[in-house]
């Protein structure tokens, strides 16, 4: 199944040099912020 992995909303911040360009903790902060903003937008539009 690993060969067919799909990108979810958080696909960065690996422990070694692939994916997100920075540290994993920074990637998680950015991902969570983006997810919360998207959820707020969905709630506002509905």
C-alpha positions as CSV (number, residue, x, y, z in Angstrom):
1,X,0.0,0.0,0.0
2,X,2.9,2.3,0.6
3,X,3.6,2.5,-3.1
4,X,0.1,4.0,-3.7
5,X,0.1,6.5,-0.8
6,X,-2.1,9.5,-1.3
7,X,-1.4,13.0,-0.2
8,X,-3.7,14.2,2.5
9,X,-3.9,17.8,3.9
10,X,-0.6,17.1,5.7
11,X,2.0,15.6,3.4
12,X,5.2,17.3,4.6
13,X,7.5,17.4,7.5
14,X,9.3,14.1,7.4
15,X,12.1,13.4,9.8
16,X,14.7,13.3,7.0
17,X,15.3,15.4,3.9
18,X,12.0,14.8,1.9
19,X,8.7,16.7,1.8
20,X,8.5,19.9,3.7
21,X,11.7,22.1,3.7
22,X,11.8,22.7,7.5
23,X,11.4,20.8,10.7
24,X,8.5,18.5,11.3
25,X,7.1,20.6,14.2
26,X,7.0,23.7,11.9
27,X,5.2,21.6,9.2
28,X,2.6,20.5,11.7
29,X,2.0,24.1,12.9
30,X,1.5,25.3,9.3
31,X,-0.7,22.3,8.4
32,X,-2.9,22.8,11.4
33,X,-3.2,26.5,10.8
34,X,-4.2,25.9,7.1
35,X,-6.7,23.2,8.2
36,X,-8.4,25.5,10.7
37,X,-8.6,28.4,8.2
38,X,-10.2,26.0,5.6
39,X,-12.7,24.8,8.2
40,X,-13.6,28.4,9.1
41,X,-14.2,29.2,5.5
42,X,-16.4,26.2,5.0
43,X,-18.5,27.2,8.0
44,X,-18.8,30.8,6.9
45,X,-19.9,29.8,3.4
46,X,-22.5,27.3,4.5
